[in-house]
Amino acid sequence: MDDPSLQMPLPANERFDAVVLGAGISGLVAASILSSKGERTLIVDDYDHVGGNHMDWMSTEGYTFDVGSLIFQDDSPLLRHFPELLPLYVPIAPTWGRLNPQGRITAYPISVRDDIIAAGPFAMAWMGVSVLYARLFGQKMNNARDFARYWVGAYFLRRSGLETYMSRFYGIAPEKIDLDLARKRMGWISEHASIGNILKKLTRSKAAGTPTNRQLARPREGFSRLYDTAIQRLKGAGVSFRLSAAAQNIVKTDEGFELRLENGVVSTGRIISTIPIPQLERLCGFPSKSALDTITLITLYFSFAGHRGFAQSIIYNFSLDGAWKRLTVYSDFYGRVNDREYFAVEVVAGQVSTVAEAESDFRNHASSNSLFAGELTLAGSQILESAYPIYRQGAAQRAAEAVKSFRAFGIESMGRQGGFNYQPTARVSTVEVEAALGG
């Protein structure tokens, strides 16, 4: 963001009808709804940019990379609030694949041919026995591993690499992952494993002329191009911004709240929070009862010349080795630079904790699976703390109790971070804020 006015100190003790904490998707949509109802609104964020964890990075050579979700749709409800974004997106036709434990790049999330038929008659028989055993003798579901095992059986759960991928994605072992989240995040498991749903897919024909949405990516220049446009729309509606705010604390007053920032105090009758729950607890001076952990995400940015070993744009790591969980080939969407491809690799900190460790692990793993044969150069990297919540067993209940205590204090907390809700897309984030605020 190049607009210095977004970081300028506000007038002393200026009053707003509403203050939104957090300038990610949820915060921007909240401000759009509040301003449309005539509420004079301020968005506050400790980051120096709008977009939350949507961050981009451009190398001196012209490679553009991201942290966070890349893909949007042209029928997203986000466009109801920011219609100017639509012409800025780049239409794309993404394809998804996964590296399975047998070293094949195959279909995502499951390939009947490569994961079942190629296993051979003996392994297929064991898959069937394993599923039957899980259905007949499986104990009550208590966690994500139980959920997945019920639908695909313990044998296929490991052979397909799904079990190890779950650990990479969530940052903890599957048996420690909350069951409700598993049902939300991994509903595709039951969808693919249910005989009834499989038969429906085989017999159901797509109606002629049924409209489909277009897949879109952020502009080649990066997320900042999108969010600059959103900023201008909100500023036109009377919304103010305070970035790099360094929020200190929130004090309850007779008229509402005082939010103390590094360079001043803001008064308001209403606070909407989309920031992480532990952060809001600290601002309010509440004892930290939620004990919520978050993922630290290491993102590696590579350029490459040679034979990459697969055709898909996005690859998930389902193999039994390697710390990385997903790679995205941006040059498939935006074109090569100096005849070089470029891509990003996401690694959840844990098995590795530094950029150097993550890079070494990825290079070794890629080489052992015959990927990226050629000149592979690390162009840059980013480490993002609090990338998304870790959904441990019991965490959702503790988060709900924290949100309830905020509500009793007078603060509305919502969104992926503020509500501890799993929100995989901008679509979901928008819909949930609209539901909460009546937008």
Secondary structure, 3 states (H helix, E strand, C coil): CCCHHHCCCCCCCEEECEEEECCCHHHHHHHHHHHHCCCCEEEECCCCCCCCCCEEEECCCCCEEEECCCEEECCCCHHHHCHHHHHHCEECCCCEEEECCCCCEEECCCCHHHHHHHHCHHHHHHHHHHHHHHHHHCCCCCEHHHHHHHHHHHHHHHHCCHHHHHHHHHCCCHHHEEHHHHHHHCHHHHHHHCHHHHHHHHHCCCCCCCCCCCEEECCCCCHHHHHHHHHHHHHHCCCEEECCCCCCEEEEECCEEEEEECCEEEEECCEEECCCHHHHHHHHCCCCCCCCCECCEEEEEEEEEEECCCCCCEEEECCCCCCEEEEEECHHHHCCECCEEEEEEEEECCCCCCHHHHHHHHHHHHHHCCCCEEEEEEEEEEEECCCCECCECCHHHHHHHHHHHHHHHCEEECHHHHCCCCCCCHHHHHHHHHHHHCC
